[in-house]
């Protein structure tokens, strides 16, 4: 996607390689946001380089700022842990727990 600011304008969305003619008055900017998917087995670094070129007949007063590279280290995908069983009571313990709860209810009813 592309968003312009301070008078900059561009096509809002698209797909594939970026090859966009944008309008950039003095002090304006456009921001492109890209998304992608990496293989789960990818390692190392991922680099993305963006370069702009002024169209014919346009003079760029600062050609030194027409290229930028972003490099990121690819982090390993965390390994999914094995679910652990939830501890439960035995049948006898459940019967005793039920009896205790019933006794507590009965005593509470007697006091009321």
N, C-alpha and C positions, 0 to 999 in steps of 0.2 A: 504494500500500500504506500501511498505517497501523500504527504500533507505539506502544504505550503504555508509560510508565515511571512509577515511584514511585506506583503505584496508578491511573494513568490507563488508560482502556480505550476501544477503538473497534473497528469492523469491520475485519478484517485486509486485505481487498482488495475491489475493485469496479472499475467503469468509468463513464465519463461525468462529468458535473459532480459536484463534491463537495457533498453536503448531508447531513452526518452528525451525529447526536446522540452526543456523547461524554461519558464520565464523568470529571470532573476534580476530585478531592479537592484540598484545599490542598496546594501543593507538587508536584502531579502534572503530567505533560506527555503530549501525544500528538504524534507526528511523522508527517506525511503525506509520502510520496515520490511524485512524479508524473513521468511520462515522456511525451514527445511527439516529433513529427517536424516539422522545418521544411523549407520548399521550399529547394532548392539556390540559388535566386535571391533569397532573403530578404536584406534589408539593414536597417541601422539598429539599433534596440534592441528587445528583447523584455521586456515587463513582465508580472509575475504578482502579483496582489493577493489576499491572503487576509483575510477578515473573519469574525469570530465574533460571534454574538449569543446572549446568555443566554436560555434559554426562559422563558416566562411564570412568574411566581412566584419566580424566582431573582434575587437581587440581586448585581450584579457590583460589588465594591468598587473596581475600577480599570478603568473603561471606556476609558481612554486607551490601553491596550495591546491593544485588540481588532482592530486592523488593521495589516497589514505588507505592504510591497511590495518585491519583488526585481526589479531592472532589470539586464539584461545586454546588452552590445554584441555584436551578431552578427558573428562573424569570417568572412571570406571563405573559401570552400572552396579548399584548395590545388589548383592546376592540376596534373593528372597529367603527369609528364614523359615524353618520348618515349624508349623503351628504346634504348640504344646497343648496337651490334653488338660482340661479343667478338672481339678480334683473334685471328686464327688464322695458322698457318704455311702457306706454299705447299706443294704436293705434294713438290717437291724438298727443301724444308727438313724435311719430315716424314720422308722417306726417309733423309736425312743424320742426323737425330736418332735414328732407329731403328738405323742402322748404328753410331753412336757408343755407344748404349746396349748394343748387342750386343757391341761390342769391349770395353767396360768390363766386362761380365759375363764374357766369355771370359778377360780378363786376371786377373780376380779368381779364376776357377776354376783357372787355371794356378798361382797362388800357393798355393792351398790344398792 
